[in-house]
Every structure is written in C-alpha cells, then in structure tokens.
Amino acid sequence: MAYKIKSGVAARLIKDSYYIVQPEKMKLVKLNKTGTLLFKLLLKTADERTLAKKLASEYGISEARADKDSASFIKELLAGKIIQKC
C-alpha cells in the first residue's frame, strides 16, 4: 500500500533529519536517522515491503524484525495524522 503526506502537514529535510510540522496539533516532530530513511522512502510512494527490505539491509536485522519495525513506524505516522493511505 502506498502513502502520502496529509494535506496541511509540512515536512522539510534539514541537514540529515526530517522535521515535520503538524499544524492542527501545533507540533514539530524531528525524525531520527532511521525515521528519516524510512520517511524518504515513503515520500517516493514506497510500500511496507520496500521499507522493511531497506531497513533490513541498512541495519543488518532480520526481515521479520524489519517488517515489525517498519509497520510500527507507519502506524505511528498514521496515528499522528502525518500520512494517509493513497
């Protein structure tokens, strides 16, 4: 499944981190290195499987762990109303 940034949410890459502004919550979120890596892929309309594969190869973790971690990341972004399903 593909995702996109929700309308009204601003995301900017500054140096090596993504900063996300949630206007309705008046909140600024700074993603860590891993979050930034995954968010960049999401912006290219990557699906959950692509995120997990990249995570596994980048950090040398099992695919099962990568699947769980990438699903958790997406779930947080959806719950925070940062992204939405296309």
Biopython code that builds the backbone (N, CA, C, O; Angstrom):
import numpy as np
from Bio.PDB.StructureBuilder import StructureBuilder

atoms = [
    (1, "MET", "N", (0.843, -1.176, 0.000)),
    (1, "MET", "CA", (0.000, 0.000, 0.000)),
    (1, "MET", "C", (0.892, 1.245, 0.000)),
    (1, "MET", "O", (1.929, 1.274, 0.663)),
    (2, "ALA", "N", (0.487, 2.251, -0.735)),
    (2, "ALA", "CA", (1.244, 3.498, -0.819)),
    (2, "ALA", "C", (0.656, 4.538, 0.136)),
    (2, "ALA", "O", (-0.515, 4.478, 0.512)),
    (3, "TYR", "N", (1.504, 5.488, 0.511)),
    (3, "TYR", "CA", (1.111, 6.541, 1.452)),
    (3, "TYR", "C", (1.556, 7.891, 0.921)),
    (3, "TYR", "O", (2.449, 7.983, 0.079)),
    (4, "LYS", "N", (0.912, 8.944, 1.431)),
    (4, "LYS", "CA", (1.314, 10.302, 1.094)),
    (4, "LYS", "C", (1.142, 11.172, 2.336)),
    (4, "LYS", "O", (0.417, 10.816, 3.265)),
    (5, "ILE", "N", (1.819, 12.315, 2.334)),
    (5, "ILE", "CA", (1.698, 13.263, 3.439)),
    (5, "ILE", "C", (0.296, 13.863, 3.415)),
    (5, "ILE", "O", (-0.216, 14.226, 2.356)),
    (6, "LYS", "N", (-0.310, 13.963, 4.577)),
    (6, "LYS", "CA", (-1.653, 14.545, 4.668)),
    (6, "LYS", "C", (-1.602, 16.029, 4.327)),
    (6, "LYS", "O", (-0.601, 16.706, 4.568)),
    (7, "SER", "N", (-2.666, 16.503, 3.782)),
    (7, "SER", "CA", (-2.802, 17.913, 3.461)),
    (7, "SER", "C", (-2.641, 18.743, 4.736)),
    (7, "SER", "O", (-3.213, 18.412, 5.774)),
    (8, "GLY", "N", (-1.871, 19.806, 4.652)),
    (8, "GLY", "CA", (-1.658, 20.685, 5.796)),
    (8, "GLY", "C", (-0.426, 20.353, 6.621)),
    (8, "GLY", "O", (0.013, 21.158, 7.443)),
    (9, "VAL", "N", (0.136, 19.162, 6.401)),
    (9, "VAL", "CA", (1.348, 18.770, 7.128)),
    (9, "VAL", "C", (2.551, 19.179, 6.291)),
    (9, "VAL", "O", (2.595, 18.916, 5.089)),
    (10, "ALA", "N", (3.520, 19.818, 6.922)),
    (10, "ALA", "CA", (4.731, 20.243, 6.221)),
    (10, "ALA", "C", (5.902, 19.377, 6.679)),
    (10, "ALA", "O", (6.061, 19.115, 7.871)),
    (11, "ALA", "N", (6.707, 18.942, 5.735)),
    (11, "ALA", "CA", (7.893, 18.139, 6.046)),
    (11, "ALA", "C", (9.080, 18.717, 5.301)),
    (11, "ALA", "O", (9.015, 18.957, 4.095)),
    (12, "ARG", "N", (10.168, 18.940, 6.030)),
    (12, "ARG", "CA", (11.377, 19.502, 5.429)),
    (12, "ARG", "C", (12.594, 18.726, 5.880)),
    (12, "ARG", "O", (12.737, 18.388, 7.055)),
    (13, "LEU", "N", (13.479, 18.445, 4.920)),
    (13, "LEU", "CA", (14.752, 17.812, 5.228)),
    (13, "LEU", "C", (15.752, 18.912, 5.523)),
    (13, "LEU", "O", (16.062, 19.726, 4.654)),
    (14, "ILE", "N", (16.254, 18.939, 6.744)),
    (14, "ILE", "CA", (17.246, 19.930, 7.155)),
    (14, "ILE", "C", (18.463, 19.159, 7.639)),
    (14, "ILE", "O", (18.400, 18.399, 8.605)),
    (15, "LYS", "N", (19.569, 19.374, 6.941)),
    (15, "LYS", "CA", (20.787, 18.585, 7.151)),
    (15, "LYS", "C", (20.442, 17.125, 6.922)),
    (15, "LYS", "O", (20.127, 16.752, 5.792)),
    (16, "ASP", "N", (20.487, 16.290, 7.936)),
    (16, "ASP", "CA", (20.241, 14.861, 7.748)),
    (16, "ASP", "C", (18.978, 14.362, 8.438)),
    (16, "ASP", "O", (18.809, 13.155, 8.613)),
    (17, "SER", "N", (18.091, 15.266, 8.833)),
    (17, "SER", "CA", (16.876, 14.861, 9.545)),
    (17, "SER", "C", (15.647, 15.526, 8.931)),
    (17, "SER", "O", (15.693, 16.662, 8.462)),
    (18, "TYR", "N", (14.552, 14.777, 8.954)),
    (18, "TYR", "CA", (13.282, 15.356, 8.547)),
    (18, "TYR", "C", (12.610, 16.000, 9.754)),
    (18, "TYR", "O", (12.582, 15.434, 10.847)),
    (19, "TYR", "N", (12.073, 17.191, 9.531)),
    (19, "TYR", "CA", (11.273, 17.901, 10.526)),
    (19, "TYR", "C", (9.862, 17.969, 9.961)),
    (19, "TYR", "O", (9.656, 18.365, 8.814)),
    (20, "ILE", "N", (8.904, 17.580, 10.772)),
    (20, "ILE", "CA", (7.520, 17.535, 10.328)),
    (20, "ILE", "C", (6.687, 18.446, 11.220)),
    (20, "ILE", "O", (6.718, 18.338, 12.446)),
    (21, "VAL", "N", (5.943, 19.344, 10.585)),
    (21, "VAL", "CA", (5.077, 20.274, 11.310)),
    (21, "VAL", "C", (3.638, 19.802, 11.150)),
    (21, "VAL", "O", (3.143, 19.611, 10.040)),
    (22, "GLN", "N", (2.980, 19.620, 12.299)),
    (22, "GLN", "CA", (1.572, 19.236, 12.321)),
    (22, "GLN", "C", (0.781, 20.453, 12.793)),
    (22, "GLN", "O", (0.651, 20.670, 13.997)),
    (23, "PRO", "N", (0.249, 21.250, 11.861)),
    (23, "PRO", "CA", (-0.429, 22.481, 12.236)),
    (23, "PRO", "C", (-1.620, 22.290, 13.175)),
    (23, "PRO", "O", (-1.795, 23.076, 14.107)),
    (24, "GLU", "N", (-2.439, 21.263, 12.948)),
    (24, "GLU", "CA", (-3.627, 21.099, 13.784)),
    (24, "GLU", "C", (-3.277, 20.743, 15.223)),
    (24, "GLU", "O", (-4.057, 21.003, 16.138)),
    (25, "LYS", "N", (-2.109, 20.151, 15.421)),
    (25, "LYS", "CA", (-1.667, 19.825, 16.784)),
    (25, "LYS", "C", (-0.653, 20.843, 17.306)),
    (25, "LYS", "O", (-0.245, 20.785, 18.466)),
    (26, "MET", "N", (-0.249, 21.777, 16.437)),
    (26, "MET", "CA", (0.782, 22.759, 16.767)),
    (26, "MET", "C", (2.012, 22.036, 17.325)),
    (26, "MET", "O", (2.495, 22.340, 18.416)),
    (27, "LYS", "N", (2.501, 21.072, 16.543)),
    (27, "LYS", "CA", (3.577, 20.212, 16.988)),
    (27, "LYS", "C", (4.653, 20.096, 15.912)),
    (27, "LYS", "O", (4.352, 20.021, 14.721)),
    (28, "LEU", "N", (5.920, 20.083, 16.355)),
    (28, "LEU", "CA", (7.059, 19.868, 15.471)),
    (28, "LEU", "C", (7.700, 18.548, 15.863)),
    (28, "LEU", "O", (8.018, 18.326, 17.032)),
    (29, "VAL", "N", (7.889, 17.675, 14.884)),
    (29, "VAL", "CA", (8.490, 16.367, 15.119)),
    (29, "VAL", "C", (9.794, 16.291, 14.341)),
    (29, "VAL", "O", (9.839, 16.618, 13.155)),
    (30, "LYS", "N", (10.859, 15.856, 15.019)),
    (30, "LYS", "CA", (12.144, 15.631, 14.351)),
    (30, "LYS", "C", (12.370, 14.128, 14.291)),
    (30, "LYS", "O", (12.377, 13.449, 15.318)),
    (31, "LEU", "N", (12.555, 13.612, 13.069)),
    (31, "LEU", "CA", (12.795, 12.192, 12.905)),
    (31, "LEU", "C", (14.279, 11.874, 13.105)),
    (31, "LEU", "O", (15.148, 12.653, 12.713)),
    (32, "ASN", "N", (14.552, 10.741, 13.710)),
    (32, "ASN", "CA", (15.941, 10.306, 13.860)),
    (32, "ASN", "C", (16.442, 9.754, 12.523)),
    (32, "ASN", "O", (15.733, 9.801, 11.518)),
    (33, "LYS", "N", (17.661, 9.236, 12.525)),
    (33, "LYS", "CA", (18.283, 8.751, 11.286)),
    (33, "LYS", "C", (17.438, 7.666, 10.615)),
    (33, "LYS", "O", (17.226, 7.701, 9.403)),
    (34, "THR", "N", (16.966, 6.720, 11.392)),
    (34, "THR", "CA", (16.167, 5.627, 10.846)),
    (34, "THR", "C", (14.821, 6.134, 10.347)),
    (34, "THR", "O", (14.374, 5.755, 9.264)),
    (35, "GLY", "N", (14.177, 6.983, 11.128)),
    (35, "GLY", "CA", (12.906, 7.562, 10.720)),
    (35, "GLY", "C", (13.033, 8.368, 9.440)),
    (35, "GLY", "O", (12.157, 8.319, 8.577)),
    (36, "THR", "N", (14.125, 9.109, 9.322)),
    (36, "THR", "CA", (14.369, 9.897, 8.116)),
    (36, "THR", "C", (14.550, 8.991, 6.908)),
    (36, "THR", "O", (14.020, 9.279, 5.834)),
    (37, "LEU", "N", (15.286, 7.907, 7.069)),
    (37, "LEU", "CA", (15.479, 6.939, 5.984)),
    (37, "LEU", "C", (14.137, 6.389, 5.513)),
    (37, "LEU", "O", (13.865, 6.360, 4.313)),
    (38, "LEU", "N", (13.307, 5.957, 6.440)),
    (38, "LEU", "CA", (12.007, 5.393, 6.090)),
    (38, "LEU", "C", (11.060, 6.443, 5.510)),
    (38, "LEU", "O", (10.317, 6.158, 4.571)),
    (39, "PHE", "N", (11.086, 7.650, 6.066)),
    (39, "PHE", "CA", (10.210, 8.712, 5.580)),
    (39, "PHE", "C", (10.557, 9.092, 4.143)),
    (39, "PHE", "O", (9.662, 9.337, 3.334)),
    (40, "LYS", "N", (11.848, 9.141, 3.821)),
    (40, "LYS", "CA", (12.267, 9.429, 2.446)),
    (40, "LYS", "C", (11.680, 8.404, 1.479)),
    (40, "LYS", "O", (11.211, 8.756, 0.396)),
    (41, "LEU", "N", (11.711, 7.141, 1.878)),
    (41, "LEU", "CA", (11.142, 6.094, 1.033)),
    (41, "LEU", "C", (9.633, 6.250, 0.893)),
    (41, "LEU", "O", (9.084, 6.048, -0.190)),
    (42, "LEU", "N", (8.963, 6.608, 1.987)),
    (42, "LEU", "CA", (7.516, 6.822, 1.922)),
    (42, "LEU", "C", (7.161, 7.948, 0.962)),
    (42, "LEU", "O", (6.146, 7.881, 0.268)),
    (43, "LEU", "N", (7.989, 8.974, 0.920)),
    (43, "LEU", "CA", (7.721, 10.098, 0.019)),
    (43, "LEU", "C", (7.825, 9.678, -1.445)),
    (43, "LEU", "O", (7.246, 10.311, -2.328)),
    (44, "LYS", "N", (8.564, 8.611, -1.685)),
    (44, "LYS", "CA", (8.692, 8.081, -3.050)),
    (44, "LYS", "C", (7.629, 7.024, -3.305)),
    (44, "LYS", "O", (7.756, 6.231, -4.239)),
    (45, "THR", "N", (6.601, 7.003, -2.500)),
    (45, "THR", "CA", (5.477, 6.062, -2.552)),
    (45, "THR", "C", (5.913, 4.611, -2.396)),
    (45, "THR", "O", (5.372, 3.717, -3.046)),
    (46, "ALA", "N", (6.895, 4.388, -1.530)),
    (46, "ALA", "CA", (7.303, 3.021, -1.226)),
    (46, "ALA", "C", (6.242, 2.345, -0.359)),
    (46, "ALA", "O", (5.553, 2.997, 0.427)),
    (47, "ASP", "N", (6.127, 1.040, -0.516)),
    (47, "ASP", "CA", (5.169, 0.290, 0.297)),
    (47, "ASP", "C", (5.881, -0.309, 1.519)),
    (47, "ASP", "O", (7.091, -0.159, 1.685)),
    (48, "GLU", "N", (5.105, -0.984, 2.361)),
    (48, "GLU", "CA", (5.649, -1.535, 3.598)),
    (48, "GLU", "C", (6.791, -2.512, 3.334)),
    (48, "GLU", "O", (7.785, -2.523, 4.060)),
    (49, "ARG", "N", (6.651, -3.315, 2.312)),
    (49, "ARG", "CA", (7.671, -4.327, 1.997)),
    (49, "ARG", "C", (8.986, -3.668, 1.616)),
    (49, "ARG", "O", (10.049, -4.116, 2.046)),
    (50, "THR", "N", (8.930, -2.615, 0.817)),
    (50, "THR", "CA", (10.141, -1.893, 0.412)),
    (50, "THR", "C", (10.830, -1.286, 1.630)),
    (50, "THR", "O", (12.054, -1.341, 1.750)),
    (51, "LEU", "N", (10.037, -0.708, 2.534)),
    (51, "LEU", "CA", (10.615, -0.138, 3.756)),
    (51, "LEU", "C", (11.328, -1.208, 4.571)),
    (51, "LEU", "O", (12.443, -0.992, 5.047)),
    (52, "ALA", "N", (10.692, -2.352, 4.731)),
    (52, "ALA", "CA", (11.271, -3.429, 5.527)),
    (52, "ALA", "C", (12.569, -3.949, 4.903)),
    (52, "ALA", "O", (13.546, -4.194, 5.611)),
    (53, "LYS", "N", (12.575, -4.113, 3.596)),
    (53, "LYS", "CA", (13.787, -4.591, 2.916)),
    (53, "LYS", "C", (14.943, -3.614, 3.100)),
    (53, "LYS", "O", (16.071, -4.026, 3.369)),
    (54, "LYS", "N", (14.666, -2.333, 2.957)),
    (54, "LYS", "CA", (15.709, -1.313, 3.122)),
    (54, "LYS", "C", (16.213, -1.294, 4.562)),
    (54, "LYS", "O", (17.417, -1.193, 4.800)),
    (55, "LEU", "N", (15.319, -1.388, 5.497)),
    (55, "LEU", "CA", (15.675, -1.398, 6.911)),
    (55, "LEU", "C", (16.557, -2.601, 7.233)),
    (55, "LEU", "O", (17.562, -2.464, 7.930)),
    (56, "ALA", "N", (16.189, -3.772, 6.732)),
    (56, "ALA", "CA", (16.969, -4.985, 6.972)),
    (56, "ALA", "C", (18.363, -4.876, 6.370)),
    (56, "ALA", "O", (19.346, -5.251, 7.009)),
    (57, "SER", "N", (18.455, -4.370, 5.155)),
    (57, "SER", "CA", (19.764, -4.266, 4.510)),
    (57, "SER", "C", (20.631, -3.164, 5.128)),
    (57, "SER", "O", (21.845, -3.323, 5.253)),
    (58, "GLU", "N", (20.018, -2.076, 5.503)),
    (58, "GLU", "CA", (20.760, -0.938, 6.067)),
    (58, "GLU", "C", (21.318, -1.239, 7.457)),
    (58, "GLU", "O", (22.428, -0.821, 7.787)),
    (59, "TYR", "N", (20.552, -1.961, 8.266)),
    (59, "TYR", "CA", (20.950, -2.185, 9.660)),
    (59, "TYR", "C", (21.304, -3.631, 9.988)),
    (59, "TYR", "O", (21.632, -3.941, 11.134)),
    (60, "GLY", "N", (21.240, -4.523, 8.993)),
    (60, "GLY", "CA", (21.619, -5.909, 9.210)),
    (60, "GLY", "C", (20.726, -6.642, 10.198)),
    (60, "GLY", "O", (21.196, -7.461, 10.988)),
    (61, "ILE", "N", (19.437, -6.342, 10.147)),
    (61, "ILE", "CA", (18.491, -7.016, 11.036)),
    (61, "ILE", "C", (17.673, -8.015, 10.225)),
    (61, "ILE", "O", (17.666, -7.966, 8.995)),
    (62, "SER", "N", (16.993, -8.908, 10.908)),
    (62, "SER", "CA", (16.183, -9.908, 10.212)),
    (62, "SER", "C", (15.007, -9.227, 9.507)),
    (62, "SER", "O", (14.567, -8.144, 9.893)),
    (63, "GLU", "N", (14.520, -9.891, 8.472)),
    (63, "GLU", "CA", (13.374, -9.340, 7.755)),
    (63, "GLU", "C", (12.131, -9.302, 8.645)),
    (63, "GLU", "O", (11.301, -8.401, 8.524)),
    (64, "ALA", "N", (12.010, -10.278, 9.530)),
    (64, "ALA", "CA", (10.860, -10.289, 10.448)),
    (64, "ALA", "C", (10.894, -9.065, 11.359)),
    (64, "ALA", "O", (9.868, -8.421, 11.581)),
    (65, "ARG", "N", (12.070, -8.748, 11.882)),
    (65, "ARG", "CA", (12.218, -7.566, 12.740)),
    (65, "ARG", "C", (11.976, -6.295, 11.937)),
    (65, "ARG", "O", (11.317, -5.369, 12.409)),
    (66, "ALA", "N", (12.512, -6.256, 10.723)),
    (66, "ALA", "CA", (12.329, -5.084, 9.856)),
    (66, "ALA", "C", (10.856, -4.885, 9.500)),
    (66, "ALA", "O", (10.374, -3.753, 9.453)),
    (67, "ASP", "N", (10.143, -5.985, 9.249)),
    (67, "ASP", "CA", (8.703, -5.888, 8.960)),
    (67, "ASP", "C", (7.969, -5.264, 10.140)),
    (67, "ASP", "O", (7.143, -4.367, 9.972)),
    (68, "LYS", "N", (8.281, -5.750, 11.328)),
    (68, "LYS", "CA", (7.630, -5.248, 12.543)),
    (68, "LYS", "C", (7.952, -3.770, 12.776)),
    (68, "LYS", "O", (7.059, -2.977, 13.075)),
    (69, "ASP", "N", (9.232, -3.404, 12.638)),
    (69, "ASP", "CA", (9.651, -2.019, 12.886)),
    (69, "ASP", "C", (9.071, -1.051, 11.861)),
    (69, "ASP", "O", (8.625, 0.037, 12.226)),
    (70, "SER", "N", (9.072, -1.428, 10.596)),
    (70, "SER", "CA", (8.539, -0.520, 9.577)),
    (70, "SER", "C", (7.018, -0.386, 9.716)),
    (70, "SER", "O", (6.469, 0.696, 9.503)),
    (71, "ALA", "N", (6.339, -1.479, 10.070)),
    (71, "ALA", "CA", (4.888, -1.406, 10.298)),
    (71, "ALA", "C", (4.578, -0.493, 11.480)),
    (71, "ALA", "O", (3.608, 0.264, 11.447)),
    (72, "SER", "N", (5.391, -0.566, 12.510)),
    (72, "SER", "CA", (5.210, 0.293, 13.686)),
    (72, "SER", "C", (5.417, 1.761, 13.324)),
    (72, "SER", "O", (4.672, 2.626, 13.785)),
    (73, "PHE", "N", (6.415, 2.042, 12.507)),
    (73, "PHE", "CA", (6.690, 3.411, 12.064)),
    (73, "PHE", "C", (5.501, 3.965, 11.283)),
    (73, "PHE", "O", (5.054, 5.085, 11.529)),
    (74, "ILE", "N", (5.000, 3.184, 10.356)),
    (74, "ILE", "CA", (3.852, 3.620, 9.558)),
    (74, "ILE", "C", (2.632, 3.828, 10.452)),
    (74, "ILE", "O", (1.902, 4.806, 10.292)),
    (75, "LYS", "N", (2.414, 2.923, 11.380)),
    (75, "LYS", "CA", (1.274, 3.038, 12.300)),
    (75, "LYS", "C", (1.349, 4.337, 13.108)),
    (75, "LYS", "O", (0.335, 5.006, 13.311)),
    (76, "GLU", "N", (2.554, 4.689, 13.566)),
    (76, "GLU", "CA", (2.737, 5.956, 14.311)),
    (76, "GLU", "C", (2.427, 7.161, 13.446)),
    (76, "GLU", "O", (1.763, 8.096, 13.894)),
    (77, "LEU", "N", (2.904, 7.149, 12.203)),
    (77, "LEU", "CA", (2.644, 8.275, 11.297)),
    (77, "LEU", "C", (1.158, 8.401, 10.975)),
    (77, "LEU", "O", (0.629, 9.509, 10.890)),
    (78, "LEU", "N", (0.489, 7.268, 10.796)),
    (78, "LEU", "CA", (-0.956, 7.299, 10.549)),
    (78, "LEU", "C", (-1.703, 7.819, 11.775)),
    (78, "LEU", "O", (-2.600, 8.653, 11.652)),
    (79, "ALA", "N", (-1.334, 7.327, 12.950)),
    (79, "ALA", "CA", (-1.993, 7.758, 14.202)),
    (79, "ALA", "C", (-1.753, 9.238, 14.472)),
    (79, "ALA", "O", (-2.621, 9.932, 15.003)),
    (80, "GLY", "N", (-0.557, 9.718, 14.098)),
    (80, "GLY", "CA", (-0.235, 11.128, 14.300)),
    (80, "GLY", "C", (-0.805, 12.029, 13.221)),
    (80, "GLY", "O", (-0.597, 13.242, 13.238)),
    (81, "LYS", "N", (-1.530, 11.427, 12.276)),
    (81, "LYS", "CA", (-2.145, 12.154, 11.169)),
    (81, "LYS", "C", (-1.115, 12.906, 10.339)),
    (81, "LYS", "O", (-1.348, 14.032, 9.898)),
    (82, "ILE", "N", (0.042, 12.252, 10.134)),
    (82, "ILE", "CA", (1.112, 12.815, 9.324)),
    (82, "ILE", "C", (0.994, 12.311, 7.900)),
    (82, "ILE", "O", (1.229, 13.057, 6.949)),
    (83, "ILE", "N", (0.629, 11.041, 7.750)),
    (83, "ILE", "CA", (0.463, 10.445, 6.420)),
    (83, "ILE", "C", (-0.941, 9.862, 6.312)),
    (83, "ILE", "O", (-1.659, 9.713, 7.301)),
    (84, "GLN", "N", (-1.300, 9.540, 5.079)),
    (84, "GLN", "CA", (-2.568, 8.859, 4.828)),
    (84, "GLN", "C", (-2.351, 7.863, 3.697)),
    (84, "GLN", "O", (-1.410, 7.983, 2.912)),
    (85, "LYS", "N", (-3.239, 6.880, 3.630)),
    (85, "LYS", "CA", (-3.182, 5.901, 2.561)),
    (85, "LYS", "C", (-3.628, 6.559, 1.259)),
    (85, "LYS", "O", (-4.530, 7.396, 1.249)),
    (86, "CYS", "N", (-2.987, 6.172, 0.174)),
    (86, "CYS", "CA", (-3.362, 6.701, -1.147)),
    (86, "CYS", "C", (-4.558, 5.973, -1.699)),
    (86, "CYS", "O", (-5.014, 6.282, -2.800)),
]
sb = StructureBuilder()
sb.init_structure("model")
sb.init_model(0)
sb.init_chain("A")
sb.init_seg("    ")
for serial, (resi, resn, name, xyz) in enumerate(atoms, 1):
    if name == "N":
        sb.init_residue(resn, " ", resi, " ")
    sb.init_atom(name, np.array(xyz, "f"), 0.0, 1.0, " ", f" {name:<3s}", serial, name[0])
structure = sb.get_structure()
